Amino acid sequence: MADSEVSHAYGALASDIVAVLGTDIGHADPDRTIIDSWAASVAGSILDVGSGTGRWSGHLARLGFDVQGLEPVPELLNIARVAHPSVPFRQQAIADLADGDEQWSGILAWYSLIHMTPYELAAALEVLNQALAPGGTLLMSYFSGETLEVFQHRVALAYQWPTHAMAGVGTAAGFKIVTQYADPRRPHAITLAQKPVT
């Protein structure tokens, strides 16, 4: 599915997304421990890719981390900027990072790659690898399953990935896979990958 179609779909549902996700992270959020722990291991700036309403960018900024948000959907970007005025948000897609000079020590991609076809995901991971400083890490989450399948997400078509297949795509993009986890209770998986120091 084209980036423009996905962006338009999210823009049309921006108010619904805010109603479901909000703009802040609650104390009981099940992902908070994982993301907070990862952020504490990052020795430098963090880029929140597909930052949406700014909830994770704002949360990490409040904890004292140097974080920026990257979001292609203008409606969500406006919401994030109002909710978290101290956080720098840029209206860009992952592809816009290609051949750039900036590098980050950590990149968070929390359910922000789920609408990409396998080919698009492979290309995006290559760009994210380039955007990481050597030794930097990528923490990503996605829908998991026993097979690679497309399904109708509430916003746009999305993909579920077996963790071993995601590891293969990450490795091909130049990452070293540090750890992976698939939640047995729900179709949720996490991959932590590192850009090797060469």
C-alpha positions in Angstrom: 0.0 0.0 0.0 1.4 3.4 -1.0 2.7 5.7 1.8 0.3 8.4 0.7 -2.7 6.1 1.0 -1.7 5.1 4.5 -1.0 8.7 5.6 -4.4 9.8 4.2 -6.2 6.9 6.0 -4.5 7.9 9.3 -5.2 11.5 8.8 -8.9 10.9 8.2 -9.1 8.9 11.5 -6.8 11.2 13.6 -9.5 12.1 16.1 -10.4 8.4 16.5 -6.8 7.5 17.1 -6.5 10.1 19.8 -9.6 8.8 21.4 -8.2 5.3 21.5 -4.5 5.9 22.2 -4.4 9.4 23.7 -1.4 11.6 23.7 0.3 10.4 26.9 1.6 7.1 28.3 -0.1 5.9 31.4 1.7 4.3 34.4 0.0 0.9 33.6 1.0 0.8 29.9 2.3 -2.7 29.3 5.0 -1.5 26.9 6.4 1.2 29.2 8.9 -1.1 31.0 10.4 -2.4 27.8 10.7 1.0 26.1 12.0 2.8 29.2 14.6 0.1 29.7 15.7 0.3 26.1 15.9 4.1 26.2 18.1 4.0 29.3 20.6 1.9 27.3 20.8 4.4 24.5 23.9 6.6 24.8 22.7 9.6 22.8 19.7 10.9 20.8 16.6 8.9 20.0 14.4 9.2 16.9 10.7 8.0 17.4 9.7 6.9 13.9 6.0 7.1 13.2 5.5 9.1 16.4 1.8 9.5 15.8 0.2 11.5 18.6 3.6 12.0 20.2 2.8 9.8 23.2 6.1 7.9 23.3 8.2 10.9 22.2 6.6 13.0 25.0 7.0 10.3 27.5 10.7 9.8 26.8 11.3 13.6 26.8 9.7 13.8 30.2 12.1 11.2 31.5 15.0 13.4 30.3 15.9 11.7 27.0 17.0 13.6 24.0 14.2 12.6 21.5 12.7 13.7 18.3 9.6 12.5 16.6 9.2 11.7 12.9 5.6 11.6 11.5 4.4 11.9 7.9 0.7 12.5 8.8 0.0 16.2 9.2 -3.1 15.7 11.3 -1.2 13.6 13.8 1.8 15.9 13.7 -0.3 18.8 14.7 -1.8 16.9 17.6 1.7 15.8 18.8 3.0 19.4 18.6 0.2 20.7 20.7 0.4 17.9 23.3 4.2 18.1 23.6 5.4 21.5 22.6 8.9 21.0 23.9 9.6 18.0 21.7 10.9 18.6 18.1 8.6 16.8 15.6 9.4 16.7 11.9 6.9 15.9 9.1 8.8 13.2 7.3 8.6 9.6 6.2 11.4 7.1 6.7 12.4 7.4 3.1 13.2 11.1 3.7 16.0 10.0 6.0 17.9 8.3 3.1 21.3 9.7 2.3 20.9 12.2 5.2 23.8 13.3 7.4 22.0 12.9 10.7 22.5 9.8 12.8 20.8 8.7 16.0 22.0 6.5 18.8 18.5 4.8 19.1 15.5 4.5 16.8 12.1 3.5 18.1 9.7 2.1 15.6 6.7 1.1 17.7 4.0 -0.4 15.4 5.1 2.1 12.7 6.2 -0.4 10.1 3.2 -2.6 10.1 1.6 -1.4 6.8 4.7 -2.0 4.7 4.9 -4.8 2.2 7.9 -7.1 2.7 9.8 -5.2 -0.1 8.9 -1.8 1.5 10.0 -3.0 4.9 13.3 -4.3 3.7 14.0 -0.9 2.1 12.9 1.0 5.2 15.1 -1.1 7.5 18.1 -0.3 5.2 17.4 3.4 5.6 17.0 3.1 9.4 20.3 1.2 9.5 22.0 4.1 7.7 20.3 6.6 10.1 21.8 4.8 13.2 25.2 5.6 14.5 27.5 2.6 14.7 26.6 0.6 17.8 23.1 2.2 17.9 20.0 0.2 18.4 16.6 -0.1 16.8 13.6 -1.2 18.9 10.6 -2.2 16.9 7.3 -3.8 17.5 4.9 -5.4 15.1 2.1 -7.9 14.7 3.3 -11.5 15.0 2.1 -14.8 13.6 3.2 -18.2 12.5 3.3 -17.1 8.9 3.8 -13.9 7.0 0.2 -12.7 6.2 -1.6 -9.5 5.3 -4.8 -8.6 7.1 -7.3 -5.8 7.3 -6.2 -3.5 10.1 -8.8 -0.9 11.2 -6.9 1.8 9.3 -5.2 0.1 6.4 -3.9 -3.2 5.3 -1.2 -4.5 7.6 1.2 -7.5 8.0 1.9 -10.0 10.6 5.4 -11.5 10.7 7.0 -14.6 12.3 9.9 -13.4 14.4 12.4 -15.5 12.4 11.2 -13.9 9.2 11.6 -10.4 10.7 15.0 -11.4 11.9 16.0 -12.4 8.4 14.8 -9.0 6.9 16.7 -7.1 9.7 19.9 -9.1 9.1 19.7 -8.5 5.4 19.4 -4.8 6.1 22.7 -4.8 8.0 21.5 -5.3 11.5 22.6 -7.7 14.2 19.6 -9.1 15.9 20.1 -8.8 19.7 16.9 -10.2 21.0 13.3 -11.1 19.9 10.1 -11.7 21.8 6.7 -12.9 20.8 3.8 -12.5 23.3 2.0 -15.8 23.6 -1.2 -14.0 24.7 -1.6 -11.7 21.8 -0.1 -11.2 18.3 2.6 -8.8 19.5 6.3 -9.1 18.9 9.4 -7.1 19.6 12.8 -7.1 17.9 15.8 -5.3 19.2 18.5 -4.9 16.6 21.9 -3.2 16.6 24.0 -1.6 13.9 27.4 -3.2 14.1 30.5 -1.2 14.9 32.7 -1.6 11.9 
